[in-house]
Amino acid sequence: MRKIILDLEGNNLYPLITTLHCAVAQDIETNEVFEFRPHQMGNTFTTFLDTCDFIACHNGIGFDFPALELILN
């Protein structure tokens, strides 16, 4: 399982966001970087997130986690 730092970009701030444009994640143990483009923000991105057991974000409480829940659920 991975431990990552995640950054999301979307079309608006939470709760007005309706689209995730892209995401970048870095594994904090291996420094491997993962980039997700608009066409990968569905199944490819969610499959990747399923491999992570720790996710940190700069604004996870105010944006990233609520936006993920809103858009991907």
N, C-alpha and C positions, 0 to 999 in steps of 0.2 A: 504494500500500500504506500501511497505517496503522501508527502507533506508538501503543500504548495502555498505560494503567494499568488493571488489572483487579482487581475484588473479587468473590469468590464467596461465597454463603451456602448451606449444606447442612444436612442433618438430623443430622450428627455430625462428629466430627473424623476425619481420615485415620488409619488405614485402615478405620475402621468406617462411613464415609459410604456411603450407598446412594442418596441423592437430592440433586440440586442444586435448591435452591429458586429462586434468582434470581442475577443477575449485573449488575454495573454496570461500564461501561468509559468511560474518557475519553481521547480522542485528544490526545496531548501537544503536537501541532502546531497544531490548530485549536480545542482546548478543547471540541469537540463531545462531548456525553454520550450514551451508549447504554445503555438499561435493558432488561433481559430478565426477563420474568415467568415463573412456572412453566411455563405452556403454550408458552413460546418456547425452553425450555432444550434442545430437541432440534435439529432441522434449522435453525431460524432462527439459533440461537446458533452452531452449528458453521459455518454459512455465513459468518457475520460473522467468526469467528476465522480463516477461510481468507483474509480480506482484510487480515489483520494480519501484518506482517513483524517486529514487535517487540512483546513483551508483558512488562510488568513487573507484579509483584504484591508486596504487603507481605510475605507468607509463601509465596512461590511454590515454594520448595524443599521446605518442610515440609508444605504443604497444597494450594495452588491447582493446581500442575502435576500432582502425583500424583493428586489428586481428579479432575481433568479426564481424565486417562488411564484411571483406574479406571472412571468413570461413562460416558464417551463412547466408549470402545473396546469 
